[in-house]
Amino acid sequence: MPQDTSNAKVHAGTGHRERLRSRLLNGGAEALADYELLEYLLFGAFRQGDTKPLAKRLIERFGSFSGVLNADPGALSQVKGMGEASAATLHAIALSARRMARGEIQQQPVLGSWQALIDYLAIDMSHLKHERVRVLYLDTRNRLILDHLAAEGSVDEAAIHPREVIRKAFDIGASALILVHNHPSGDPEPSRADIQITNRIAEAGRLLNITVHDHVIMGRGSHVSLRAKGLI
């Protein structure tokens, strides 16, 4: 008579989950490999069963752990084994990470917490496959007033208008700003257009006493500050 192995499989899966949980709680930040951490995150969407193959498929499809979390929910749902609920779970985790990083820069002067700012921008922009232009508007104490999405696309005057950038600062009572955009190529070195648009915005700002502190270009795993390069 064939032996029913379903209960054995359930118990084996339960034991695996308990072992992962123990390693997560007691083993330190690097206790789990990327696919194991992703596997554990998927436990919230799959109450039973082995999520290891799915975790490995996701990393193979999107290239890395961060690539998975930054993927569009629709793209996640197309991976075999994923559905709307599991895609929503991973998307919520990614949003939580961004909000945690944003919280680190909201309660203190941005210029005094520069690494926290770079970490926040990296989480939000380094994975993008298109250019995104943002303007961080600051008050007189250099605290963040508004993180404004100015444009999606190329950073030139067709996408971002110097007068509009400065007018918005004036309208919301900002005294300074930081320009930010990403290079989808991964190379953060500024182009001639990057330098020109920065200087035009800085010139427009001087007319209304709005300071352009910096223009930060995010690449893949690195960034460039035009201020640090002496280009502002």
Beta strands, then each sheet from edge to edge (+ up, - down):
strand 1: 132-138
strand 2: 144-152
strand 3: 176-182
strand 4: 211-218
strand 5: 223-225
sheet 1: 2+ 1- 3+ 4+ 5-
end
